[in-house]
Amino acid sequence: MPHLLVHGGAPLRGRITPSSNKNAVLPILCATLLTTEPITLRGVPDITDVRKILALFRSLGSRIDGELASGTLTLCHAGARFDAEHDHLPEEMRSSIMLVPPLLARFGEARIENDVQGCTLGVREIDPHIDVFSGFGATVSRLPGRIRVNAASGLKAFDHWPDYASVTTTENFVMCATLANGSATLTNAASEPHVQEFCRFMTAMGARIEGIGTSRLTIHGVEQLSGVDFSFVEDFHEVVTFLALSAITGGDIQVKNGAPEFFPLIDRTFAKFGIHIEHADGWSRARFDKLKVVEPFTPNILPKIEAAPWPYLPVDLLPIFIALGVKAEGNMLFWNKVYDGALGWTSELGKFGAHAFQSDPHRVVIFGGKPLTPAEVDSPYIIRVAIALLMIASSIPGSSRILNATPIRRAHPRFVENLVSLGARIEWQNEDD
């Protein structure tokens, strides 16, 4: 697996335009199957998961015009055909499960491979999705190596209240409901920025969705959806990452950001380390004098950052702020309220000389500002953890190596090349192994 060699210590400076959010791009790609009319998507990132979905579309007979190098694709699924017995969905990719609703709507059947994993963020059950498919009237059968889903009689609307505000479950519910017979309501819906972007795409195709951006969605089924020309916005995860890289390296990066309305809580989280975020004229910038944990007014408590489903701080961003906590002077508690065991990677921080204490599967205390030295560290298969380790390595003079850093490519096209343009000295190794 490719590694990253990082020659750290240089402040990163310049302007950068982030890529689109894969968590919006992937469900939107899946949703294009819901119509036979051409759809043009602008700002499609050249990442592994996108290539897998496009390869599946081609195997089903869909037409795809354009190149990922340009970021603009036109898809037409009028000639697509699907046979659940022979056509396999992409494996080792969590977003494969979002192909099920459009396949049910178009062809009356779908399948789920056993290995629908994604990042190694603990157990990621498929039962909430099965509840959705069953609720809309589909029959679900377990077969060797796969699960078969059948809706030959069509989908019928129902009301659902899951026990957890899951992003992917929300998107699957919306896709099932859009062409179902009747009106469906989802209470405890996810409302992350990428879910809102996905819902805006669906409405542009003709879906009737009420409550976008809230925890309660009502979808009125329609007979058909139309084509659309749709442009993606910048990935807020990547905006945060470049701002954090600016701060941790003592640099000055201006980041294009077309949706600052999603940033008030993120900005407050940066402020806990003495970093002020400015948003002006479509660009964002980090201002700071010294990275230092701001002491709370309440005495004798440990400052903390809690991550949970939106509108909390997103859990995907927690590793980015943990990296800042390592560099900042002072102590901070980080609390992942979603995934069990997702903080186990913090033991790698000790190789840099950082002090991290994991108190339980969900919480870790970082005692920041310790002297750091270059190191070779091993990244788990978690996108933002690989980036967090890269951030720390970039802040330390000398050469460090991030082993198994390839998850970065699942979300961020040309990420290393973009960092090099900002003054970083980073290169991939073992590309041909």
N, C-alpha and C positions, 0 to 999 in steps of 0.2 A: 504494500500500500504506500502511495506517495507520502513523503515527509516534507516539512517546510524548514529550511535553514534560514534563520533570522539573525542578521547582524544589527543589533539594537543600539540605542543611544542617540539616534538622530531625531530631532523634532520634525514632525510632519506638517507640511504647509501647502496651501493651494486651494483650488476649487474642485469639487467633485459632484457628479450627478449619480445618485444611487440607482440601482436596478429596481425592477418591479418586485412586489412582494409575492414570493412563491405560494404563500398561503391564500392569496387571492387568485393567482394565475392558474393553479392546478384545478380548483373546483370550477372555475370559469371554463377552462378547456374541456372538462368533463361535461359541463352543461351545454356546450355547443352541440352535443349529440341530440339534444332535445328538439332540434329543428332540422328540416331538410334544406333550408335556405342558406346561402353563403353568409359567413360571418368573418369580418376582418378584425383582427386584434393587433394593437400597436403597443410596443414596449414589452414583447414577450422575451423573457430572459433565456439565454442559452445555458440551461442547467440540466443535470442528469434526468430528473423526474419528468421534465418537459419532453425530452427526447424519447423517453419510454412511452409516454402517452401518445405522442405523434406516431411512433412506430406501430403502436396498436391500431390507431386510426387507419393508417395505410394498409395494414393487414386485413382490416375489415372492408376495404374498398372505398374509403373516404378520399376525397381529393384535397390536397394541401398545396397551396401556391405560396411562394415567398421563401425567404431563407432566415434562419435564426440569427445570422450575422447582422441582418438589418433590423431585426426585432419586430418585423411586420409580417403577419401570416394571414392568409385567407383560407378558411376551411369550409368545405361543403360535404355534408354527410348524406346527400340524396342517394348515393349508390351504396351506402354501407349495408352490410349483412352481418348477422351474428348468430352463432350456433354454440350454445352453452356447453355442449358435449365436447367440442373440439377447439373453440377459441379460448385462449388463456389470457387473463388479465395480467398486467405487470406484477411481478412478485417483488418482495422486499421493498415495498413502497406503500406507505400508509394510505396515500391518496387513491389507490386502486379501488377502495371501497366506495368512493364517490362516483365511480362509473356505473354502479348498480342501478340507481334511480333512472338515469336516462336509458339504460339498456332495457329496463322493465317497461318504461313508457313507450319505447320505439319497437321493441321486439318481444315483449312479454316474458322475458327470461334473462337471467344473469347468473354469475357464479362468483364466489369469493375463494381465493386461494388460501391455504392454511397459513402461509408466511406473509401476512400483511402487517409489517412491523414498523418501518420508519426508523427514527432515532431510538437509541437505547435509553428511553426515559421511563423505565419500569413497565409494569403490566399495562397494556393498552387494549382493553377489552373491546370486543365487537358486539357484545350483547345490546348496548343501547341502539345500535344500528339495526339489529335484528328486530328489536321492539318496534322501530319505525316501519320497517318493511312489512312486518306482520300486521301492524295497525292499519296500514293502507290496503290490506287484503291480500298480500302476497303469501304464498306457501313457501316455507323454508325447510329444506331437507339437508341433513348431513350425509355426505358421501365420502368415500376414501380420498383423502388429499384435498377436498374442496367442500364448499357449501353451495347447494343449488337453490336459487330463488326463482319462483315462478309466479307470474301475474297475468296469465293468459286471458283472464276475464276483465282486465283493466284494474286501475287503482281507484279506490273510493276514499274520500276525505274522512279524517277523524281528528279529534282533539287530543293533544298529548301534553303531559307534564313530566318530563324526565327528572331524575334526582340530581342531575349535574348539568351545568350550562356548557355543553360540549360544542366546540366550533364545528367539527365535521358532522356531528349528529344534526346540528341545526341546518347545515347546508344540505344534507341528505333529505331532511324533512321538507325543506323548501322545494327541492327538485321534484320530490314525489308529489307534493301538493299542487304544483303549478299546472300539471295536466290531468290531475285527478278530478273525479266527479264530485262537485260540492265545495264547501269552504272548510278549511282546516286551520286550527289555532294551536300554536306551540307556546306554552308558558314555560319560563325558565330557559329562554333562548339565549344563545351566545350573541354578543353585540360588538365584538372586536372590530377594529377598522377594516380588516380584510373581509369580515362577514358583511359589513355594510357595503363594501365595494362589490362583493359578489351579488348582493341583493340589488344594487343599482344596475348591474349588468342584466340581471334577470328581468327587471322592470323595463329596461331598454328593449328587451326582446318581446315584451308584451305581457309579462307576468303581472298579476295584480296582488301586490304585497302591501300590507298595512303594518306600521310599527317599526320600520327600519331604524336601527340604532337603540332599540329598547329591548327589554327581556320578554316581550310578548308580541309574537308575529301572527298575523292572520293572512292566509293566502286563499284567494278565491280562484278556483280552477278555471282554466280557459281551454278552448278547443285546440288551439295551436299557437306556436311561437314563431316569430319572424326573424329574419337576419338583422344584423346591426354592425355598425362600425364603432369600436370601443377602444379607448386608450387607458392604459393602466397608470396609476399614480406611483410616486416613489415609495419604496418599502420603508416604513417607519422604523423597523428593526435596523436596517442598514444606515438610516439617518442617525440613529442613536449610536451605532457602532463607530461611525466616522467622527462624531462629536466626542465620544469617549477616547478614541485614539488621539485626537487632537490634545485632549487634556492630559492623558497619561504620558505622552511623549513631550509635553511642554511646547506643543506646536500651535498652529493656527489654521484650521481647516474650515472653509465655508462649504456648507452642504446644501444642495438644492432640496427644498422641502415644500411641496405644494399643499400640505395638509397640516399646518401648525395647530389647527383646532383640536387635534388629538394629543397635544403635548403638555397641557398644564400639569398633570401628575408626574409625567416623565421629567419635566423641568424641575419640579420640586424635589424629585429624587436626586438629580444632579446637584441641586443646591445643598443637599446634606453633606456633600464633599467640598463645599466652597466654590462650586462651579455655577456661573450664571449663564443661562442660555438665552441668546437674542434671536428673535425671528423678525426679519425685515425683507420686503421686496422678493418674497419667494425663496429666501435663503436663511439658513440657521447657522449659528456660530457659538462656540463655547468661550466664555471669558473667565479668567481665574488668575489669582496671584500665587496661591499655594494650595496643593491638595491636602485638605485637613477636614476631618469629621467635625461637623458643627455640633457642639454640645447642646442637648435639649434644655429647656428652662426647668423641667421637672427634675429635681435632684435624685441622684442614686438610681437612675435607670439607664439601660444600655440602648443607645440609638439603634433603630432597626429599619429594615426595608422588607416589606411584606409583598409577596407576589402571588397572584391568584387570577381567576378569570376577570376579564374586562368588566367594569372600569377600574379594577385594581391595576397595579403595575403588572405587565405580562410576564409570566414565568420564563418565557424565552429570553427576556432581557436580563434576568437575574445574574447569569454568569458575567455579563458585561460589567455590571456594577460591582460584582465580587472582585473583578480585576482592578477596578478603581479603588476598592477598599484595601486591597493589598498594598497599593502604592501610597494611599493617603495616610497621613498621620492620625492615629486614633483608632478606636475599636468600633465595630459595627456588627449587629446581628442580622443575618439574612435568613428569610423564612420562605421556603417553597411550599405553598399550601395545596399543591396539586399532585405532584409526582412523588412516590415513595422512592428513596434511594437515588434521586437525581443529583445529590450533592456529594456522592462518593468520590468524584473526581478531585475534590478539593485537597485530598491527600497529596496530589501531585505538586501542589503549591509549595510544599516543604522543600522540594528539590531546588527551587529558586532561593530558598531562605526565608520564605514567608511563614507566618504562624497562623494556622487555621485549626479550629477546634470544632468538630462535628458533634453536636450534643444529642442528636437523634436523626432519624432518616429525613427529616424535613428542615432542620435548622443547623446553621453553622455560624460560628463567631470568627470574624477575621480581626486579628490584632495587627493593625496596619502600620506602615512606616518603618518596617524592619529593613536592615541592609539586604539588598538582593544581589545575586550573582547569576551569570548565565548558567543554563542547565539543559539537559535533554529530558523532555517530559513526554508522557504517553497520553494522547487524547482518546477518550471514549468516542463512540460513534454518535456524537451530539454536536450539531452545527455550531451553536453559540459557545460551547465549551472550547472547541478548537480555536475559535476566534479570541476568547478570553485569554487562553494560554499564549496566543500570538501577541495579544496586546501587552501582556506582562513582559514577554521576551523583547518586544520592540522598545520598551522603556529602559532596558538594562544595557549598558555598554558591553560589547562583546558578542560572541556567537552562541546562540541557543538553537536547539532542534526540537520541532514539534512532530512527534511520531504519529502516524496514522491521521494526518490532517485532512484527508480527502473529503470528509463531510462538508467542508466549506463550499465545495463545488455543487452541493445539492441545493444551495440557496443563493449563492452569490457568484454570478458570472464575472470573470476577469477581476476578481477581488484582489488577488496579489498584484496583477498588473496596475490596478488603480492605486494601490498603496505605493508601488514603485514610482508612479507619476507624482506622488506627494513627497517623495524623498526617502522612502523606505528602501532598505537593502534586504530583500527577501527573495528566495528562489525555491522552486520545487526540486526535490531530489527523488531518485528511484522511479522516475516516470515510466520506465520500460520494464520494471520488475513485475 
